[in-house]
Amino acid sequence: MKTIRIGNGCGFWGDNIDAPILLAEQGRLDYLTLEYLAELSMSILAIQKQRDPKGGFPGDLLSALKRLTPILKSQPGLKIITNGGGMNALGCAEQARVILDAAGLVDRKIGVVQGDDLLPVLDELMAQGHPFQNMDTGLPLSTVRDRVVSVNAYLGAAPIVAALAAGCSIVITGRVADASLAVAPAVHEFGWDWNDWDHLSAATVAGHLIECGAQVTGGLWCNWADAADLGNVGYPIVEIGPNGTFEITKPSNTGGAVNRETVSEQLLYEVGDPAAYLTPDVVADFTQVSLEEVAADRVRVTTKTGKPATDSYKISIAYRDGFAASGTLLIFGPNSVAKAKKSGAMLLERLARAGSAPELSNIECLGGGDCVPGVISTTSDPPEVVLRVSVRDSRRAVVERFTKEIAALVTSGLPGTTGYTGGRPQVREVFAYWPALVAKSAVTPSWSVL
Amino acid sequence: MTVRLSEIAHGRSGDKGNHANVAIIANTPQGFLWLKQHLTQAAVARYFEPLGPARVIRFEAANVLALNFMLYDVLAGGASLSLRSDVQGKTLALALLQMEIKTPSNLAEMTRPKVTH
């Protein structure tokens, strides 16, 4: 029975930059997927593109692609599918084209998937009666329309499959559902229909399991002490066959672990109702998944039925929502916790006296249980704690004033205050997240070849 | 006598906007029965009360011996807006696994089988 090997060498923008290369070298892959986009990545990339029309995508992708060119030569069948096109898939692909051509890979076609960016047609869609209601609050998007910086639909696997069918070796997309990056090669290879819900569901489970990279191969595993050589963690590989059954593993010369526990933990990661995992391709039922450890670091995954996809796309919208900054100081004991809390309060008092009280603030005493405030209590007196003060305000000047106040505690604060390194905290612009749905008929996924 | 929930289960948590999911996975089928009976929606809501979730919903995934809890509006704004260090709720599963539970009489049937390398 023919199976294909799909490896995911990147779980987010910020993941290990060597992993794509090592996985391609060691994985005997048919497909390498690289996943770069989290909920708010698009807003950051949208701002980048505003500043530089040639930007708007994670530069890590092009660096990786450059390093992958020798492997693409020695493994001519290897294909790469990535959502690293971000807010500018075409611009990204144009630069990828230059890299491939320079490496003598002029014959490798690059597919570009677009249509996810709805900002250019947003007002038109709203005028047509699409409210882009906030899924949490029910409010219509019109309430924040003037502050919106990005509106992206999570596209499905179909436009990627079309690009693969056109002979593309590399497919660069904008916002596509993470799992769809792995669904596409399976559909392309096995010729499944778009209403073959059971098989689409199986590939969606596979894609979901590998989308966060090493989180399924030992990363974050609760029983981490049993993970051999996690420092050399291998990234995940799915071997999937035409009946949808697949095995998940990692390159043999790597560390980490793939077992029932690591796979179970990742199966439920960022999942709401496990019986209804919605993607643009299918509704998958994670409660019908069975796991079997068939060899060391190899788990067989069998799924049952999938349900028809819904008639809407999930939309990720970001809008400007003020400014924020965080600063830290180290507070040494005795009474480190009490001193940290007092220091934070004094800082806020001084800001208020300066007429710069922030609209929102948070004082954390890290080491004193404030990571989950009030849930985990500490009765001991930690030798030292980190005081972290964060503020948010609609006025940049108020946040700037905060960044200039925190260091003063080093001389005007309490005994044991130290750790002022790295200069003043940076003010960051805040983008709020607005989840919505829109009818599939309102979105036109497209693809082209470079 | 009490033990920590981590004696009989492991887990993982993550974010969905301003909501978090907390998956708690039993080591054994006996442990899963205990979870189903004792780790109720109300018990988890009470445990995380200081974080002020708007509501808590429990889902079951018996196939992997797991309960999955959705904690709504628990992340102080979520990844972009929250002023907390753990903006994505990644620590919530480990926090729940530190819950002290009354030692089950059949604890030995719920602890993790020794791994042999």
Chai-1 contact restraints between the chains, C-beta under 6 A:
chainA,res_idxA,chainB,res_idxB,connection_type,confidence,min_distance_angstrom,max_distance_angstrom,comment,restraint_id
A,L40,B,A79,contact,1.0,0.0,6.0,A-B,restraint_1
A,L40,B,S80,contact,1.0,0.0,6.0,A-B,restraint_2
A,C222,B,H10,contact,1.0,0.0,6.0,A-B,restraint_3
A,D226,B,V115,contact,1.0,0.0,6.0,A-B,restraint_4
A,S264,B,I25,contact,1.0,0.0,6.0,A-B,restraint_5
A,S264,B,V64,contact,1.0,0.0,6.0,A-B,restraint_6
A,E265,B,R12,contact,1.0,0.0,6.0,A-B,restraint_7
A,L268,B,A23,contact,1.0,0.0,6.0,A-B,restraint_8
A,L268,B,A66,contact,1.0,0.0,6.0,A-B,restraint_9
A,L268,B,N68,contact,1.0,0.0,6.0,A-B,restraint_10
A,Y269,B,R12,contact,1.0,0.0,6.0,A-B,restraint_11
A,Y269,B,G14,contact,1.0,0.0,6.0,A-B,restraint_12
A,E270,B,G14,contact,1.0,0.0,6.0,A-B,restraint_13
A,E270,B,K16,contact,1.0,0.0,6.0,A-B,restraint_14
A,V271,B,N21,contact,1.0,0.0,6.0,A-B,restraint_15
A,G272,B,M70,contact,1.0,0.0,6.0,A-B,restraint_16
A,D273,B,F59,contact,1.0,0.0,6.0,A-B,restraint_17
A,P274,B,F59,contact,1.0,0.0,6.0,A-B,restraint_18
A,P274,B,A61,contact,1.0,0.0,6.0,A-B,restraint_19
A,P274,B,N68,contact,1.0,0.0,6.0,A-B,restraint_20
A,T287,B,A61,contact,1.0,0.0,6.0,A-B,restraint_21
A,T287,B,N63,contact,1.0,0.0,6.0,A-B,restraint_22
A,V289,B,N63,contact,1.0,0.0,6.0,A-B,restraint_23
A,S290,B,N63,contact,1.0,0.0,6.0,A-B,restraint_24
A,N362,B,L83,contact,1.0,0.0,6.0,A-B,restraint_25
A,E364,B,S85,contact,1.0,0.0,6.0,A-B,restraint_26
A,C371,B,S85,contact,1.0,0.0,6.0,A-B,restraint_27
A,C371,B,D86,contact,1.0,0.0,6.0,A-B,restraint_28
A,C371,B,T91,contact,1.0,0.0,6.0,A-B,restraint_29
A,V372,B,T91,contact,1.0,0.0,6.0,A-B,restraint_30
A,V372,B,A95,contact,1.0,0.0,6.0,A-B,restraint_31
A,G374,B,P50,contact,1.0,0.0,6.0,A-B,restraint_32
A,V375,B,P50,contact,1.0,0.0,6.0,A-B,restraint_33
A,V375,B,A95,contact,1.0,0.0,6.0,A-B,restraint_34
A,I376,B,A95,contact,1.0,0.0,6.0,A-B,restraint_35
A,S390,B,L83,contact,1.0,0.0,6.0,A-B,restraint_36
A,R392,B,L83,contact,1.0,0.0,6.0,A-B,restraint_37
A,V430,B,S80,contact,1.0,0.0,6.0,A-B,restraint_38
A,F431,B,S80,contact,1.0,0.0,6.0,A-B,restraint_39
A,A432,B,S80,contact,1.0,0.0,6.0,A-B,restraint_40
A,A432,B,L81,contact,1.0,0.0,6.0,A-B,restraint_41
A,Y433,B,G17,contact,1.0,0.0,6.0,A-B,restraint_42
A,Y433,B,S80,contact,1.0,0.0,6.0,A-B,restraint_43
A,P435,B,G17,contact,1.0,0.0,6.0,A-B,restraint_44
